[in-house]
Amino acid sequence: MSFEQLTNSYKLGKQDFFCFLQIRHNITHSTTLIDHPEISAVEKILFQQQLKLSLSSFYRVLIGFSTTDVQGVRGVWEKELSVTIDEEKWDTIWSLAKKISICTRTRAIQLKILHRLHISPHRRHFFNHLLSPLCLKCKTDVGTLTHCFWSCHKLQRYWVEIISELERIFHVNIEMDPTSLILGLSSDYLKTAANKRLYNILTFVARKNILLHWVRDKVPSICGWRKIIFELIPLEYLTNVIHHSVDQFYRVWCPFLDYIGPDLSSLLLKGLL
């Protein structure tokens, strides 16, 4: 509609002309309303002559949208990690991310990692060219997202220590596989569902430990990794108690509790640490 048509229909004044130009510019340059003028599913609900709108109606419509190109994200991960992720593995990675914890915040952290939403120094440099694009840890290489999670030589030492701890916990040899350690895919070296579940939790904690040091030059440590686990165990235990599944808790956490010993395990389950 032209400004003249709007003026006749809605009694606009000349002082509204500049606002009209701003709105028109935003619609033509920042939306798809011109290319796709049809009414959206959300608009259909809003324009329905109903006295009461159901929140579940909006939810059903919104979950039907998939605006994120997860296949494009997979391609970027494959390129930067120098790996091949087939369709089955990619689906498993997303499925495990949604099951990593009952805690919504924990699931959100893993989903943000998969979606590559964390701001790396390299990306931050595009926002402000006064800021260095170099990694805050090594200060020599460009701090891309993959570098800051994986390939930085200082972080490689951290991951070697994590692998060493995991091997002592599970009593198996574990490969330095970024699709497992960064993207959350289960390790093929572990055979039982309970061990795979514990492995996924422990490797998630390793990633979370990196994020806690994301904007610092300090490299995450094994001590910090253990500290997060010690804080997590009482919450995991309480969750299983509430859901009457204490046996499931011990099936999953038994290798780690055995590793740290009965005295420390007892204190953790009592929430004394």
VEXKOL-548198 format. One record per residue (C-alpha): x, y, z; residue in three letters. Coordinates in nm, 3 decimals, padded with zeros to 5 digits. Layout:
N
NODE/X/Y/Z/ALA
...
***
This chain:
273
NODE/00.000/00.000/00.000/MET
NODE/00.115/00.351/-00.072/SER
NODE/00.136/00.624/00.194/PHE
NODE/-00.164/00.793/00.035/GLU
NODE/-00.373/00.478/00.067/GLN
NODE/-00.270/00.436/00.431/LEU
NODE/-00.354/00.800/00.497/THR
NODE/-00.703/00.759/00.357/ASN
NODE/-00.766/00.433/00.543/SER
NODE/-00.613/00.515/00.883/TYR
NODE/-00.617/00.898/00.896/LYS
NODE/-00.240/00.935/00.903/LEU
NODE/-00.078/01.277/00.908/GLY
NODE/00.213/01.413/00.708/LYS
NODE/00.432/01.374/01.016/GLN
NODE/00.397/00.994/00.978/ASP
NODE/00.558/00.986/00.634/PHE
NODE/00.913/00.932/00.765/PHE
NODE/00.793/00.642/00.984/CYS
NODE/00.626/00.494/00.675/PHE
NODE/00.957/00.507/00.486/LEU
NODE/01.140/00.338/00.777/GLN
NODE/00.886/00.058/00.800/ILE
NODE/00.885/00.006/00.423/ARG
NODE/01.265/-00.009/00.414/HIS
NODE/01.274/-00.264/00.698/ASN
NODE/01.011/-00.484/00.529/ILE
NODE/01.185/-00.482/00.192/THR
NODE/01.539/-00.534/00.324/HIS
NODE/01.503/-00.732/00.649/SER
NODE/01.201/-00.957/00.595/THR
NODE/01.062/-01.197/00.336/THR
NODE/00.715/-01.041/00.337/LEU
NODE/00.754/-00.908/-00.017/ILE
NODE/00.875/-01.236/-00.165/ASP
NODE/00.633/-01.447/00.041/HIS
NODE/00.322/-01.235/00.102/PRO
NODE/00.100/-01.529/00.196/GLU
NODE/-00.034/-01.543/00.550/ILE
NODE/00.184/-01.751/00.783/SER
NODE/00.053/-02.024/01.010/ALA
NODE/00.107/-01.801/01.315/VAL
NODE/-00.084/-01.513/01.153/GLU
NODE/-00.374/-01.748/01.075/LYS
NODE/-00.403/-01.831/01.445/ILE
NODE/-00.382/-01.465/01.548/LEU
NODE/-00.647/-01.356/01.297/PHE
NODE/-00.892/-01.630/01.388/GLN
NODE/-01.203/-01.499/01.554/GLN
NODE/-01.158/-01.684/01.878/GLN
NODE/-01.229/-01.556/02.225/LEU
NODE/-00.951/-01.766/02.374/LYS
NODE/-00.622/-01.858/02.210/LEU
NODE/-00.449/-02.177/02.321/SER
NODE/-00.076/-02.169/02.398/LEU
NODE/-00.053/-02.526/02.277/SER
NODE/-00.178/-02.411/01.936/SER
NODE/00.120/-02.176/01.904/PHE
NODE/00.356/-02.446/02.027/TYR
NODE/00.235/-02.699/01.769/ARG
NODE/00.285/-02.444/01.492/VAL
NODE/00.629/-02.331/01.611/LEU
NODE/00.773/-02.681/01.645/ILE
NODE/00.671/-02.739/01.284/GLY
NODE/00.926/-02.481/01.169/PHE
NODE/01.287/-02.580/01.107/SER
NODE/01.477/-02.270/01.002/THR
NODE/01.822/-02.396/01.101/THR
NODE/02.034/-02.561/00.835/ASP
NODE/02.176/-02.842/01.048/VAL
NODE/02.321/-03.011/00.739/GLN
NODE/02.520/-02.697/00.669/GLY
NODE/02.643/-02.703/01.028/VAL
NODE/02.750/-03.063/00.981/ARG
NODE/02.952/-02.964/00.676/GLY
NODE/03.137/-02.696/00.872/VAL
NODE/03.219/-02.938/01.154/TRP
NODE/03.339/-03.198/00.905/GLU
NODE/03.566/-02.947/00.734/LYS
NODE/03.716/-02.796/01.049/GLU
NODE/03.757/-03.123/01.240/LEU
NODE/03.875/-03.312/00.928/SER
NODE/03.625/-03.591/00.986/VAL
NODE/03.337/-03.753/00.800/THR
NODE/03.000/-03.766/00.978/ILE
NODE/02.741/-03.983/00.806/ASP
NODE/02.367/-03.929/00.839/GLU
NODE/02.323/-04.196/01.108/GLU
NODE/02.599/-04.053/01.327/LYS
NODE/02.467/-03.699/01.280/TRP
NODE/02.117/-03.802/01.389/ASP
NODE/02.265/-03.983/01.690/THR
NODE/02.464/-03.673/01.791/ILE
NODE/02.146/-03.463/01.801/TRP
NODE/01.951/-03.732/01.981/SER
NODE/02.217/-03.762/02.253/LEU
NODE/02.232/-03.383/02.291/ALA
NODE/01.863/-03.380/02.378/LYS
NODE/01.911/-03.660/02.632/LYS
NODE/02.233/-03.541/02.795/ILE
NODE/02.049/-03.429/03.108/SER
NODE/01.708/-03.362/03.254/ILE
NODE/01.834/-03.006/03.308/CYS
NODE/01.719/-02.773/03.030/THR
NODE/02.023/-02.550/03.072/ARG
NODE/02.260/-02.842/03.024/THR
NODE/02.082/-02.949/02.705/ARG
NODE/02.090/-02.589/02.581/ALA
NODE/02.469/-02.574/02.628/ILE
NODE/02.525/-02.884/02.415/GLN
NODE/02.280/-02.765/02.148/LEU
NODE/02.459/-02.429/02.133/LYS
NODE/02.786/-02.613/02.076/ILE
NODE/02.636/-02.814/01.791/LEU
NODE/02.480/-02.504/01.638/HIS
NODE/02.817/-02.322/01.668/ARG
NODE/02.661/-02.030/01.856/LEU
NODE/02.949/-01.944/02.090/HIS
NODE/03.139/-01.630/01.997/ILE
NODE/03.502/-01.710/01.917/SER
NODE/03.779/-01.443/01.905/PRO
NODE/03.782/-01.481/01.527/HIS
NODE/03.410/-01.407/01.502/ARG
NODE/03.430/-01.131/01.761/ARG
NODE/03.696/-00.963/01.547/HIS
NODE/03.436/-00.917/01.272/PHE
NODE/03.215/-00.730/01.517/PHE
NODE/03.498/-00.508/01.640/ASN
NODE/03.822/-00.493/01.440/HIS
NODE/04.000/-00.343/01.741/LEU
NODE/03.974/-00.682/01.911/LEU
NODE/04.235/-00.944/01.826/SER
NODE/04.120/-01.252/01.631/PRO
NODE/04.391/-01.463/01.796/LEU
NODE/04.318/-01.740/02.044/CYS
NODE/04.320/-01.613/02.401/LEU
NODE/04.503/-01.925/02.519/LYS
NODE/04.794/-01.969/02.277/CYS
NODE/04.792/-01.613/02.135/LYS
NODE/04.953/-01.739/01.813/THR
NODE/04.676/-01.895/01.599/ASP
NODE/04.344/-01.751/01.483/VAL
NODE/04.081/-01.829/01.743/GLY
NODE/03.813/-02.002/01.537/THR
NODE/03.541/-02.194/01.717/LEU
NODE/03.702/-02.531/01.645/THR
NODE/04.044/-02.402/01.750/HIS
NODE/03.905/-02.280/02.084/CYS
NODE/03.733/-02.612/02.151/PHE
NODE/03.982/-02.855/02.008/TRP
NODE/04.288/-02.777/01.799/SER
NODE/04.468/-02.521/02.018/CYS
NODE/04.789/-02.692/02.129/HIS
NODE/04.724/-02.592/02.489/LYS
NODE/04.377/-02.746/02.476/LEU
NODE/04.518/-03.060/02.316/GLN
NODE/04.717/-03.120/02.634/ARG
NODE/04.395/-03.075/02.832/TYR
NODE/04.215/-03.330/02.613/TRP
NODE/04.502/-03.577/02.651/VAL
NODE/04.461/-03.552/03.030/GLU
NODE/04.085/-03.600/02.996/ILE
NODE/04.137/-03.912/02.785/ILE
NODE/04.386/-04.044/03.039/SER
NODE/04.130/-03.998/03.319/GLU
NODE/03.855/-04.165/03.116/LEU
NODE/04.077/-04.463/03.043/GLU
NODE/04.145/-04.509/03.413/ARG
NODE/03.773/-04.482/03.492/ILE
NODE/03.651/-04.728/03.227/PHE
NODE/03.965/-04.948/03.202/HIS
NODE/03.970/-04.932/02.822/VAL
NODE/04.174/-04.750/02.560/ASN
NODE/03.989/-04.444/02.425/ILE
NODE/04.070/-04.261/02.104/GLU
NODE/04.116/-03.883/02.071/MET
NODE/03.808/-03.848/01.852/ASP
NODE/03.664/-03.494/01.816/PRO
NODE/03.324/-03.621/01.700/THR
NODE/03.300/-03.790/02.038/SER
NODE/03.475/-03.536/02.262/LEU
NODE/03.333/-03.219/02.101/ILE
NODE/03.008/-03.321/01.931/LEU
NODE/02.901/-03.574/02.193/GLY
NODE/02.894/-03.899/01.997/LEU
NODE/02.928/-04.208/02.215/SER
NODE/03.258/-04.396/02.215/SER
NODE/03.273/-04.728/02.030/ASP
NODE/03.523/-04.851/02.289/TYR
NODE/03.248/-04.874/02.550/LEU
NODE/03.001/-05.158/02.516/LYS
NODE/02.726/-05.109/02.774/THR
NODE/02.456/-04.842/02.756/ALA
NODE/02.534/-04.734/03.113/ALA
NODE/02.905/-04.679/03.035/ASN
NODE/02.818/-04.488/02.718/LYS
NODE/02.582/-04.271/02.920/ARG
NODE/02.850/-04.192/03.181/LEU
NODE/03.104/-04.125/02.906/TYR
NODE/02.868/-03.872/02.745/ASN
NODE/02.819/-03.695/03.078/ILE
NODE/03.191/-03.680/03.158/LEU
NODE/03.286/-03.553/02.813/THR
NODE/03.010/-03.291/02.830/PHE
NODE/03.160/-03.172/03.159/VAL
NODE/03.497/-03.141/02.981/ALA
NODE/03.334/-02.916/02.720/ARG
NODE/03.157/-02.713/02.985/LYS
NODE/03.491/-02.666/03.162/ASN
NODE/03.629/-02.514/02.840/ILE
NODE/03.333/-02.277/02.817/LEU
NODE/03.388/-02.161/03.176/LEU
NODE/03.732/-02.042/03.056/HIS
NODE/03.609/-01.920/02.719/TRP
NODE/03.701/-01.552/02.758/VAL
NODE/04.010/-01.612/02.972/ARG
NODE/04.370/-01.688/02.885/ASP
NODE/04.379/-01.959/03.150/LYS
NODE/04.360/-02.316/03.017/VAL
NODE/04.096/-02.544/03.176/PRO
NODE/04.236/-02.811/03.404/SER
NODE/04.157/-03.161/03.523/ILE
NODE/04.094/-03.018/03.870/CYS
NODE/03.824/-02.793/03.727/GLY
NODE/03.675/-03.091/03.542/TRP
NODE/03.659/-03.295/03.862/ARG
NODE/03.507/-03.002/04.053/LYS
NODE/03.216/-02.978/03.809/ILE
NODE/03.160/-03.354/03.831/ILE
NODE/03.161/-03.341/04.212/PHE
NODE/02.897/-03.068/04.197/GLU
NODE/02.691/-03.272/03.949/LEU
NODE/02.683/-03.608/04.128/ILE
NODE/02.454/-03.505/04.421/PRO
NODE/02.210/-03.351/04.172/LEU
NODE/02.212/-03.664/03.956/GLU
NODE/02.157/-03.880/04.264/TYR
NODE/01.870/-03.664/04.390/LEU
NODE/01.705/-03.670/04.048/THR
NODE/01.715/-04.050/04.045/ASN
NODE/01.579/-04.064/04.399/VAL
NODE/01.285/-03.846/04.299/ILE
NODE/01.216/-04.068/03.998/HIS
NODE/01.258/-04.388/04.204/HIS
NODE/01.550/-04.502/03.990/SER
NODE/01.844/-04.515/04.231/VAL
NODE/01.954/-04.845/04.077/ASP
NODE/01.988/-04.667/03.743/GLN
NODE/02.209/-04.403/03.906/PHE
NODE/02.450/-04.666/04.038/TYR
NODE/02.455/-04.854/03.706/ARG
NODE/02.565/-04.536/03.530/VAL
NODE/02.796/-04.383/03.789/TRP
NODE/02.953/-04.701/03.933/CYS
NODE/03.281/-04.676/03.731/PRO
NODE/03.343/-04.320/03.847/PHE
NODE/03.244/-04.387/04.210/LEU
NODE/03.475/-04.689/04.216/ASP
NODE/03.752/-04.476/04.068/TYR
NODE/03.735/-04.207/04.338/ILE
NODE/03.690/-04.455/04.622/GLY
NODE/03.415/-04.530/04.878/PRO
NODE/03.497/-04.252/05.126/ASP
NODE/03.480/-03.971/04.871/LEU
NODE/03.178/-04.130/04.702/SER
NODE/02.990/-04.137/05.031/SER
NODE/03.061/-03.770/05.096/LEU
NODE/02.951/-03.672/04.745/LEU
NODE/02.620/-03.856/04.772/LEU
NODE/02.553/-03.681/05.099/LYS
NODE/02.617/-03.348/04.928/GLY
NODE/02.893/-03.257/05.171/LEU
NODE/03.148/-03.143/04.912/LEU
***
